[in-house]
Amino acid sequence: MADREPEHDNAAPLRPTEPQRRYLERGLTQPGGKLPLFDRDGRGVASRTIEACVAHGWAEPWVHNPIRPQWQVCKLTAKGYEVLGRRPGEPPGEAAPGGTAVPSGR
């Protein structure tokens, strides 16, 4: 018999870290899932947080900022909404079936 790939994947689904989740959740209340450049305290979101979210497919670059090219303006992807238990266009505070509600506001 030839070696076969297993028909199931036992690996746990990848979940965002707390800083990544906070960053991604901010896009839930923005048009088009736009993600912030700054956190709620006015500090810039760490570039490693943004880069990790892009690498995992949870966020994607959206627009190029010609004034500040080092600032990466991103938006949530379908996979980003999914990892948050949501669907694109879903009103804040509601959850997709099997997901967890994310309260609107602070």
N, C-alpha and C positions, 0 to 999 in steps of 0.2 A: 504494500500500500504506500502511496505517496504521502509525504507530509502535507497536511492541510492547515490552513489558518483557522483558528477557533472562530466559531460562528457568533460569538458574543465577545464583548469587551468588558473586562472586569475593572478597568480603570475608573476611578471616581471622576465625575465631571469636574472640570476646572471651574473654580469659583474665584471671583475677584477678591483681592485683599480689602481691608476696611477703607484705606485711602482710595483705592480704585473704585470701590462701590460708591463712596461719597461723590466722587467725580462723575461717574456714570449717572447716578440718580439725579444730578442737577439737570441733565438733558431731558428728563421726563416732563418737565414743565415748560420747556422752550420750544418754539416753533421749529419743526424739522428735526428735533432732537439735538439742537446746537449745544455743544459742551462748553463750559466756561474756561476762561484763561486764568481766572483768579478764584480763590476759595472764598467762603463767606466772611472771612476776616480780612480780605483784601490782599492776601499774599498770592503770588503766582503759583499755579498748580505745578507740582514737580514734573519736570520733563520726563523723568523715568516712569512716572505714573501714566502720563499720556502715551508714551512710547509702548509701555506694556499693554495698555488697553488696545492700541492699534495692532500690536503684534498678535494678540489673542483674537482679533477680529471683532471686538466689542465696539470699537470706534473706528472711524475712517477720516482721513483729512478731507476738509470741506472746501475751504477757500484759502488762497494764498494772501498773506498780509504784506503788501509791498513796503509799508512803513516799518514794520517789525518782522522781517522774514524769519527770525528765530522763534516767533510765537506760532505754534501750530494750532490753527483753528480746526476743530473736529466736530463730528456729529455722531450720534448713536447709529449703529448698524442694526439690522434685524437680529443678529446674534447678541448684540448688546441689550436690546429690549428683552430678549429671551432669558439671558442670564439674570436679569432683574425680575423675571416672572411677569413680564408685561408684553403688550403688543403695541406696535406703532400706532399712534393716534388715539390710544386709550386714555380717557380722562384721568387726571391724577387722583390717587386714592383708591382706584379700582384695580383689581388684579385679574390676570388671565387665569383660566381654570388651572388649578394646581399650583398657582403662584402665590406670592405673598404680596399683600397690599403695601404700597409705599405711600405714607401720608403726604398730602400736599402741604406746601409751606415749609416752615422750619421744623 
